[in-house]
Amino acid sequence: MVFATPEALAAYAEPIDVQEGSWLAAWDSNGQRLQFSIVPRAYRGLYGRPRSAEAVSIEASPAPSRNDPAIQELIRPRLEAIGLDPGQLAGAQLIEFAIAHVPTTT
């Protein structure tokens, strides 16, 4: 899946899925790896009563690299599974191809 922003991904991902490892890896459009974590979220419930729940938080890792082989190992088979042929593209070109051809989830 491709999300417009890390915030959109955080809103979509569920804490239980992150805890169980359903989200193996994620990168932003600059090739920077994103780290998932679960954080408490306080809110006001019925009649303004304080409540709490868990939420997904996403932070960028310190070293961006569009040429990270892990990106390519995850992206290429997924593109092929939905009928897209990236050919011999690699690195930044492969990421640009994915961004251009995979519908974005908001």
C-alpha positions as a printed NumPy array, in Angstrom:
array([[  0.   ,   0.   ,   0.   ],
       [  1.099,   3.543,  -0.609],
       [  0.006,   6.291,   1.772],
       [  0.116,  10.009,   1.066],
       [  1.841,  10.779,   4.374],
       [  3.27 ,   8.939,   7.397],
       [  0.338,  10.371,   9.35 ],
       [ -2.111,   8.665,   6.964],
       [ -0.289,   5.38 ,   7.529],
       [ -0.407,   5.865,  11.319],
       [ -4.157,   6.538,  11.125],
       [ -4.696,   3.387,   9.028],
       [ -2.468,   0.968,  10.965],
       [ -3.971,  -0.657,  14.023],
       [ -1.968,  -1.126,  17.227],
       [ -2.685,  -4.869,  17.362],
       [ -1.301,  -5.31 ,  13.832],
       [  1.893,  -3.46 ,  14.746],
       [  2.278,  -5.527,  17.921],
       [  1.795,  -8.79 ,  16.018],
       [  4.299,  -7.826,  13.305],
       [  1.851,  -7.42 ,  10.427],
       [  3.679,  -4.25 ,   9.375],
       [  7.138,  -5.576,   8.522],
       [  8.567,  -2.382,   7.132],
       [  7.658,   0.987,   5.685],
       [  9.51 ,   3.799,   3.931],
       [  8.581,   7.331,   3.018],
       [  8.813,   8.685,  -0.529],
       [ 12.407,   9.801,   0.134],
       [ 13.473,   6.256,   0.955],
       [ 13.707,   6.916,   4.672],
       [ 12.748,   3.888,   6.756],
       [  9.828,   4.452,   9.117],
       [  9.707,   2.98 ,  12.613],
       [  6.397,   1.881,  14.164],
       [  5.625,   2.202,  17.853],
       [  2.56 ,   2.04 ,  20.066],
       [  1.804,   5.037,  22.273],
       [ -0.963,   5.798,  24.753],
       [ -3.56 ,   8.256,  23.525],
       [ -5.761,  10.162,  25.957],
       [ -9.132,  11.479,  24.879],
       [-12.463,  12.55 ,  26.305],
       [-15.204,   9.965,  26.154],
       [-18.899,  10.102,  26.867],
       [-19.841,  13.078,  29.062],
       [-16.257,  14.362,  28.829],
       [-14.831,  11.549,  30.934],
       [-11.101,  10.945,  30.438],
       [-10.344,   7.776,  28.489],
       [ -7.21 ,   6.222,  27.069],
       [ -6.385,   3.906,  24.217],
       [ -3.373,   2.874,  22.177],
       [ -2.403,   4.535,  18.918],
       [  0.235,   3.904,  16.282],
       [  3.097,   6.383,  16.082],
       [  5.516,   6.547,  13.175],
       [  8.95 ,   8.152,  13.201],
       [ 11.625,   8.306,  10.524],
       [ 14.879,   6.476,  11.123],
       [ 18.045,   8.581,  10.962],
       [ 19.596,   7.425,   7.675],
       [ 17.559,   7.731,   4.454],
       [ 18.61 ,   5.685,   1.451],
       [ 16.589,   5.077,  -1.684],
       [ 19.156,   2.445,  -2.665],
       [ 18.514,   0.259,   0.392],
       [ 18.251,  -3.327,  -0.959],
       [ 15.516,  -4.088,   1.588],
       [ 13.253,  -1.561,  -0.142],
       [ 13.746,  -3.262,  -3.462],
       [ 13.21 ,  -6.755,  -2.009],
       [  9.841,  -5.661,  -0.613],
       [  8.638,  -3.449,  -3.468],
       [  9.444,  -5.54 ,  -6.554],
       [  7.372,  -8.664,  -5.681],
       [  4.44 ,  -6.548,  -4.579],
       [  4.442,  -4.605,  -7.846],
       [  4.565,  -7.855,  -9.795],
       [  1.731,  -9.319,  -7.668],
       [ -0.602,  -6.515,  -8.763],
       [  0.38 ,  -6.891, -12.405],
       [  2.971,  -4.112, -12.719],
       [  6.308,  -4.861, -14.364],
       [  9.105,  -2.64 , -13.052],
       [ 11.554,  -4.247, -15.494],
       [ 15.181,  -3.623, -14.556],
       [ 14.493,  -0.556, -12.428],
       [ 16.373,  -0.345,  -9.144],
       [ 16.947,   2.075,  -6.295],
       [ 15.35 ,   5.492,  -6.656],
       [ 13.877,   4.631, -10.065],
       [ 12.043,   1.632,  -8.606],
       [ 10.609,   3.774,  -5.807],
       [  9.513,   6.467,  -8.279],
       [  7.84 ,   3.771, -10.418],
       [  5.95 ,   2.439,  -7.374],
       [  4.863,   5.929,  -6.312],
       [  3.647,   6.73 ,  -9.827],
       [  1.77 ,   3.483, -10.428],
       [  0.312,   2.354,  -7.103],
       [ -2.852,   4.134,  -5.929],
       [ -2.342,   6.219,  -2.807],
       [ -4.387,   5.561,   0.331],
       [ -5.337,   8.691,   2.265]])
